[in-house]
Amino acid sequence: MKAYLRISTLLVLMGLISSCTSNYVNLFDGKTLDGWECEPEESASHWVVKEGKILYAENADQVGSMLWTERSYKDYELELEYQTLTDDYDTGVFPRGNGHQVQIGISRSLQKDMTACIYAPKDEKGSYPGQTDKVADFHKLGEWNHLRIIVTGKRIQTFLNGEPFVDYEGITINESGPIGLQLHGGVHMAVQFRNIRIRELSEEL
């Protein structure tokens, strides 16, 4: 009887985990850029699909570019993996259109690695009002890194390689907007993204 209960409990837990995982939707199919649009259009050549499930971005001429989801999102949990291929890199994720950014790489203004920190000058709390001193300990340079972002209301939470990083309450953040990947202008860099997926959250969470 006890063994039966243990097995039943295990099956229930496995079901819950499976249900939670199934709520995720891939934003990148690994083959095309369907569902994404480039800004400006003439920089579209920087964003290509290469080697199967890898979204590959290259910026040899140092022209700035954004890759936006065609859809807008409100509250969600986003996961992706990225790998930098150059020593200098300045990229990131825009959670709801222009305004707030989750930085990946070297800040142009601070000249240091601010990965998984929040860039939000419009909030008038300084250019990076959401910071952490954990970057050097958890950011794996030149390797694949896992970035998780949770956006609920005006709150942005970041996690790098499983470690909680920043928990920031925005002021001027958009209520909804597309999700963007950035190539910063004026930087000769290359960075790869893969396994980009999202789980939309209900308004009750």
C-alpha positions as CSV (number, residue, x, y, z in Angstrom):
1,M,0.0,0.0,0.0
2,K,2.8,2.4,0.9
3,A,4.6,1.6,-2.3
4,Y,1.4,2.3,-4.3
5,L,1.0,5.7,-2.6
6,R,4.6,6.5,-3.4
7,I,4.2,5.6,-7.0
8,S,0.9,7.5,-7.2
9,T,2.5,10.6,-5.7
10,L,5.4,10.3,-8.2
11,L,3.0,10.1,-11.1
12,V,1.1,13.2,-9.9
13,L,4.4,15.2,-9.6
14,M,5.5,14.0,-13.0
15,G,2.2,15.1,-14.4
16,L,2.5,18.6,-12.9
17,I,6.1,19.0,-14.2
18,S,5.0,17.9,-17.7
19,S,2.0,20.2,-17.6
20,C,4.2,23.2,-16.6
21,T,6.8,22.4,-19.3
22,S,4.1,22.0,-22.0
23,N,3.0,25.6,-21.3
24,Y,6.2,26.8,-23.0
25,V,6.1,27.8,-26.7
26,N,9.2,28.1,-28.9
27,L,9.8,31.5,-30.3
28,F,12.5,30.2,-32.6
29,D,12.0,27.1,-34.6
30,G,15.7,26.5,-35.3
31,K,15.2,26.7,-39.1
32,T,13.7,30.1,-40.0
33,L,13.1,33.6,-38.6
34,D,9.4,33.1,-38.9
35,G,7.6,35.2,-36.3
36,W,10.4,37.8,-36.1
37,E,11.0,41.1,-37.9
38,C,14.2,43.1,-38.2
39,E,14.7,46.9,-37.5
40,P,15.9,48.6,-39.6
41,E,15.0,46.3,-42.5
42,E,18.4,46.9,-44.3
43,S,20.2,45.2,-41.4
44,A,18.3,41.9,-41.8
45,S,21.4,40.3,-43.2
46,H,22.9,40.3,-39.7
47,W,20.3,37.8,-38.5
48,V,20.5,34.4,-40.0
49,V,19.8,30.8,-39.0
50,K,22.9,28.7,-39.0
51,E,23.7,25.1,-37.9
52,G,20.2,23.9,-37.1
53,K,18.8,25.2,-33.9
54,I,21.1,28.2,-33.6
55,L,20.1,31.8,-34.2
56,Y,23.3,33.4,-35.3
57,A,23.9,37.2,-35.3
58,E,27.0,38.9,-36.7
59,N,27.9,42.6,-36.8
60,A,31.0,43.0,-38.9
61,D,30.2,46.5,-40.2
62,Q,29.1,47.6,-36.6
63,V,25.6,48.7,-37.7
64,G,23.0,48.5,-34.9
65,S,20.1,46.2,-35.3
66,M,17.1,44.8,-33.5
67,L,15.2,41.6,-34.0
68,W,11.7,41.8,-32.7
69,T,8.9,39.2,-32.2
70,E,6.0,40.0,-34.4
71,R,3.7,39.4,-31.4
72,S,3.5,41.6,-28.3
73,Y,3.6,40.1,-24.8
74,K,2.5,41.2,-21.4
75,D,3.3,38.9,-18.4
76,Y,5.5,36.0,-19.2
77,E,8.6,33.8,-18.4
78,L,11.2,33.7,-21.1
79,E,14.2,31.4,-21.4
80,L,17.0,31.4,-23.9
81,E,20.6,30.4,-24.3
82,Y,23.4,32.6,-25.7
83,Q,27.1,32.4,-26.5
84,T,29.4,35.2,-27.3
85,L,32.0,34.7,-30.0
86,T,34.0,37.9,-29.6
87,D,35.7,39.5,-26.6
88,D,33.7,42.7,-27.0
89,Y,30.0,42.4,-27.1
90,D,27.0,44.5,-26.2
91,T,23.6,42.9,-26.7
92,G,20.5,42.1,-24.7
93,V,16.8,41.4,-24.5
94,F,14.1,44.1,-24.6
95,P,11.2,42.6,-22.6
96,R,8.4,44.8,-23.9
97,G,9.5,47.0,-26.8
98,N,11.8,50.0,-26.4
99,G,12.5,51.3,-22.9
100,H,13.8,48.6,-20.6
101,Q,16.6,46.1,-21.4
102,V,18.1,43.1,-19.8
103,Q,21.8,43.6,-20.7
104,I,24.1,40.9,-22.1
105,G,27.7,41.9,-22.1
106,I,29.8,45.0,-21.8
107,S,27.9,48.3,-21.0
108,R,29.1,51.1,-23.3
109,S,28.6,53.7,-20.6
110,L,30.0,51.8,-17.6
111,Q,32.7,49.8,-19.6
112,K,32.1,46.6,-17.6
113,D,30.1,43.4,-17.9
114,M,26.5,44.1,-16.8
115,T,25.0,40.8,-18.0
116,A,21.4,40.1,-16.6
117,C,21.3,43.6,-15.1
118,I,18.5,46.1,-16.0
119,Y,19.2,49.0,-18.3
120,A,16.4,51.6,-17.8
121,P,17.5,55.2,-18.1
122,K,13.9,56.4,-18.6
123,D,13.2,55.5,-15.0
124,E,15.6,58.2,-14.0
125,K,17.3,56.0,-11.3
126,G,20.6,55.9,-13.2
127,S,21.2,54.0,-16.4
128,Y,21.3,50.6,-14.6
129,P,18.9,50.8,-11.7
130,G,18.8,47.0,-11.4
131,Q,22.3,45.7,-10.7
132,T,24.1,42.8,-9.1
133,D,27.7,42.0,-8.1
134,K,27.3,38.3,-9.2
135,V,28.2,38.7,-12.9
136,A,31.9,37.7,-12.7
137,D,31.0,34.6,-10.7
138,F,28.2,33.3,-12.9
139,H,28.7,34.6,-16.4
140,K,30.6,32.0,-18.5
141,L,32.5,34.0,-21.1
142,G,32.7,32.2,-24.5
143,E,30.4,29.4,-23.4
144,W,26.7,28.8,-23.6
145,N,24.8,30.6,-20.9
146,H,21.2,30.2,-19.8
147,L,19.2,33.4,-19.2
148,R,15.7,33.4,-17.6
149,I,13.5,36.5,-17.5
150,I,10.2,36.8,-15.6
151,V,8.0,39.9,-16.4
152,T,4.9,40.5,-14.3
153,G,3.3,43.9,-14.2
154,K,6.2,46.4,-13.8
155,R,8.5,43.8,-12.2
156,I,11.4,42.2,-14.0
157,Q,13.3,39.3,-12.5
158,T,16.5,37.9,-14.1
159,F,18.3,34.6,-13.5
160,L,21.7,33.7,-15.0
161,N,22.7,30.0,-15.2
162,G,20.1,29.2,-12.5
163,E,21.2,31.9,-10.1
164,P,18.8,34.7,-9.1
165,F,20.3,38.0,-10.3
166,V,18.0,41.1,-10.3
167,D,14.5,41.8,-9.0
168,Y,13.5,45.2,-10.3
169,E,10.3,47.2,-10.2
170,G,10.1,49.5,-13.2
171,I,8.5,52.9,-13.5
172,T,8.0,53.7,-17.1
173,I,7.9,50.2,-18.5
174,N,5.5,49.4,-21.3
175,E,2.4,47.4,-20.3
176,S,3.0,45.1,-23.3
177,G,5.2,45.0,-26.3
178,P,7.3,42.8,-28.6
179,I,10.4,41.0,-27.3
180,G,13.6,42.2,-28.9
181,L,17.2,40.9,-29.3
182,Q,19.8,43.6,-29.8
183,L,23.0,44.1,-31.7
184,H,24.5,47.3,-30.4
185,G,25.8,49.8,-33.0
186,G,29.5,50.6,-33.1
187,V,30.5,47.2,-31.8
188,H,32.2,44.5,-33.9
189,M,30.8,41.5,-32.3
190,A,29.2,38.1,-32.9
191,V,26.7,36.3,-30.6
192,Q,24.5,33.2,-30.9
193,F,21.1,32.5,-29.4
194,R,19.2,29.2,-29.2
195,N,16.4,27.5,-27.4
196,I,14.3,30.6,-27.1
197,R,11.0,29.8,-25.5
198,I,8.2,31.6,-23.6
199,R,5.5,30.8,-21.1
200,E,2.8,33.4,-20.9
201,L,1.5,34.0,-17.3
202,S,-2.1,34.6,-16.4
203,E,-3.1,38.0,-14.9
204,E,-3.6,36.4,-11.5
205,L,0.1,35.5,-11.0
